[in-house]
Amino acid sequence: MTLSKLSAAGFMGAVLAFAPAAWADEDATAWRIFIADHTDPTVTAIDLDAPDQRWTFDLAGPARLHSAAGQAVVAAVQPGNDQVDFLNSGVTIDDHGDHADIEVSDPNAIGSIAGPRPVHFVDHSGQVAIAFDRGGYAALLDEGAIVQGDLDEDRFPMNVAHHGFVAAMGDYYLSSVASEEPVEEDRLPPRVGIGAFAADGSPVGDMHVCTDLHGESFSGNFVAVGCREGVIAHDTTGGPDAFTMLPYPAEFPEAMTGTLLGSPAMQIFLGNHGADAVVILDPTTEPYFTRVELPFRRVHFALDPARPQFAYILTEDGSLHRLNMLSAEIEQSLPVTQPYSMDGHWSDPRPRIAVAGDRLVLTDPLNASLRVVDLEDFAELDPIAVEGMPYNVLAVGGSGVAH
């Protein structure tokens, strides 16, 4: 990995942006944006309030980005290159209950682990679990150890190699289960269910049917996973075998939910359902699902951690929509980018969304820029130019007391 040099203007901008926080005990806010290029094997970090302040890290290939350890760690998962790189984000927030401390420093490379096609990354119960599709296992790493530069991994054995996930739940693990019937060479077996397991892979409950399982997410006391039959919910307070299938309503069109986002502030999920709709899911109240149709096909969507009633959805006409998940209504829409058609390959360069406090950042890969939206006024701010083809994006940061 290499670290780009700071420009003089960038350095002075960073000093001005963070100097008050560095020299006095006072409130400070900092947001750092990590961008993975669509084609080049790089990740670039940008300070949102001082965008000339940048760092670039070399990888083995294009990456998907995830955070862990309370945003202190950024993981760059590279499925096509059999590698996962870890970075210190340089933004540390320490919650003390009545207040939080924030510390901002330069991001830096921690190291990497390797394995056959890493894809699903789950951070829960103090452990990171990375499922390797063609390895038949998940690498387990301790969050605190990663921060300290220790990438020693344990391995959780899945029943067979497949495109699935593993999640640490404290004293047991959730894992997808795939068919053990023979499949054609170079093909992965279909996913058929989910269950709870001990660390050695032995079951501690029944296998629960969940065909084509995909899209695990956490909210409140629940883990939700999309299935062909509906969404299966695991109540984390009910023990290893507390699974309930939430069936899609009979009046819904034929489709399944394969991506779920869970709110950290209230018990609610948002998922896809077909190409041009989303579903709001309450796992405790029938009929569980509320379907919201969109004016065009969906490109990407994200939740607002600070305003948990809101979600943001980009549609292929280039418009950003604010969805109120309590009323199930699109309250505002804003044209932001050129149209990005959903025809073509699933991995073609299209915008991705991240929420950074009172701003939303959206990659615009065909225009080599980040588009920035003020979420209070729901209006576009000045774009930020980025070299290459910015694609996957992650925002880390927040507010606290700087000492």
Long-range contacts (C-beta under 8 A, 24 or more apart in sequence): 1-57, 1-58, 1-59, 1-85, 1-109, 2-56, 2-57, 2-58, 3-55, 3-56, 3-57, 3-108, 3-109, 4-54, 4-55, 4-56, 6-53, 6-54, 7-52, 9-52, 10-50, 10-52, 10-53, 10-54, 11-53, 13-47, 13-50, 13-51, 13-52, 13-53, 14-47, 14-50, 14-53, 16-50, 17-47, 17-49, 17-50, 17-53, 18-50, 18-104, 20-402, 21-102, 21-104, 21-402, 22-104, 22-402, 24-402, 25-401, 25-402, 25-403, 26-401, 26-402, 27-399, 27-400, 27-401, 27-402, 28-102, 28-104, 28-399, 28-400, 28-401, 28-402, 29-102, 29-357, 29-397, 29-398, 29-399, 30-91, 30-102, 30-104, 30-397, 30-398, 31-91, 31-356, 31-357, 31-359, 31-395, 31-396, 31-397, 31-398, 32-89, 32-90, 32-91, 32-104, 32-107, 32-395, 32-396, 32-397, 33-354, 33-356, 33-361, 33-370, 33-393, 33-394, 33-395, 34-65, 34-74, 34-87, 34-89, 34-393, 34-394, 34-395, 34-396, 35-363, 35-370, 35-386, 35-390, 35-391, 35-392, 35-393, 36-62, 36-63, 36-64, 36-65, 36-76, 36-390, 36-391, 36-392, 36-393, 37-62, 37-388, 37-389, 37-390, 37-391, 38-62, 38-349, 38-365, 38-388, 38-389, 38-390, 38-391, 39-349, 39-388, 39-389, 40-388, 40-389, 41-78, 41-81, 42-388, 43-74, 43-76, 43-85, 43-87, 44-386, 44-387, 44-390, 45-87, 45-89, 45-90, 45-107, 46-370, 46-384, 46-386, 48-356, 48-359, 48-361, 48-372, 48-395, 48-397, 51-384, 55-106, 55-107, 57-85, 57-87, 57-107, 57-109, 59-83, 59-85, 60-85, 60-112, 62-391, 63-392, 64-121, 64-392, 65-392, 65-393, 65-394, 66-121, 66-123, 66-394, 67-123, 67-394, 67-396, 68-123, 68-128, 68-143, 68-146, 69-123, 69-143, 69-144, 69-146, 69-147, 70-95, 71-396, 71-397, 71-398, 72-147, 73-110, 73-143, 73-146, 73-147, 74-107, 74-394, 74-396, 75-121, 75-128, 75-130, 77-118, 77-119, 77-121, 77-130, 78-118, 79-117, 79-118, 79-119, 79-133, 80-117, 82-114, 82-115, 82-116, 82-117, 82-118, 83-112, 83-113, 83-114, 83-118, 84-112, 84-113, 84-114, 84-115, 84-118, 84-121, 84-130, 84-139, 85-109, 85-110, 85-111, 85-112, 86-110, 86-111, 86-112, 86-146, 86-151, 88-147, 89-396, 91-396, 91-397, 91-398, 93-397, 93-398, 93-400, 94-400, 99-400, 99-401, 100-398, 100-399, 100-400, 100-401, 101-400, 101-401, 101-402, 101-403, 102-398, 102-399, 102-400, 102-401, 102-402, 103-402, 103-403, 104-402, 110-146, 110-149, 110-151, 111-149, 111-151, 112-151, 113-139, 113-141, 113-151, 113-153, 115-139, 116-161, 119-163, 120-163, 120-164, 120-165, 120-166, 120-216, 122-165, 122-166, 122-167, 122-168, 122-216, 124-167, 124-168, 124-169, 124-218, 125-168, 125-169, 125-170, 126-168, 127-168, 129-156, 129-165, 129-166, 129-167, 129-168, 129-173, 131-158, 131-164, 131-165, 131-166, 131-176, 132-161, 133-161, 133-162, 133-163, 133-164, 133-188, 134-161, 134-188, 135-161, 136-160, 136-161, 136-162, 138-165, 138-166, 138-175, 140-166, 140-168, 154-199, 156-197, 156-199, 156-201, 157-200, 157-201, 158-201, 159-201, 160-189, 161-188, 161-189, 162-188, 162-189, 162-190, 162-191, 163-188, 163-191, 163-214, 164-191, 164-213, 165-216, 167-216, 167-223, 169-196, 169-236, 169-240, 172-196, 172-197, 172-198, 172-204, 172-240, 173-197, 173-198, 173-199, 174-216, 174-223, 174-234, 175-201, 176-210, 176-213, 176-225, 177-207, 194-225, 194-232, 194-234, 194-243, 196-240, 196-241, 204-240, 204-241, 205-239, 205-240, 205-241, 206-241, 208-232, 208-243, 208-245, 209-245, 210-245, 212-256, 212-258, 214-258, 214-259, 215-257, 215-258, 215-259, 215-260, 215-271, 216-260, 217-260, 217-261, 217-262, 217-269, 218-262, 219-262, 219-263, 219-264, 219-266, 219-267, 219-268, 219-269, 219-283, 220-262, 220-263, 220-266, 220-267, 221-267, 222-262, 222-267, 222-269, 222-283, 224-260, 224-262, 224-269, 224-271, 224-281, 224-283, 225-260, 226-256, 226-257, 226-258, 226-259, 226-260, 226-271, 227-256, 228-256, 231-257, 231-260, 231-269, 231-271, 231-281, 231-283, 231-288, 231-289, 233-283, 244-283, 246-281, 246-283, 246-288, 246-289, 248-273, 248-289, 249-287, 249-289, 249-291, 252-289, 252-291, 257-281, 261-301, 261-302, 261-303, 261-311, 262-303, 263-303, 263-305, 263-308, 263-325, 264-305, 264-308, 265-305, 265-308, 266-308, 266-309, 268-308, 268-325, 270-301, 270-303, 270-311, 270-323, 270-325, 272-298, 272-301, 275-342, 278-311, 278-313, 278-323, 280-325, 280-328, 290-328, 292-323, 292-328, 292-329, 292-330, 294-321, 294-330, 295-319, 297-342, 298-342, 299-340, 299-342, 299-350, 299-351, 300-350, 300-351, 300-352, 300-353, 301-353, 302-353, 302-354, 302-355, 302-360, 303-355, 304-355, 304-375, 305-355, 306-355, 306-357, 306-358, 307-375, 310-375, 312-353, 312-355, 312-360, 314-340, 314-351, 314-353, 314-362, 316-340, 316-341, 316-342, 320-353, 320-360, 320-362, 320-373, 322-378, 332-378, 334-373, 334-378, 334-379, 334-380, 336-362, 336-371, 336-373, 336-380, 337-362, 337-364, 337-367, 337-371, 338-366, 338-367, 340-366, 349-389, 349-391, 352-391, 352-392, 352-393, 353-393, 354-393, 354-394, 354-395, 355-395, 356-395, 356-397, 357-397, 357-398, 357-399, 361-393, 361-395, 362-393, 363-390, 363-391, 363-392, 363-393, 364-390, 365-389, 365-390, 365-391
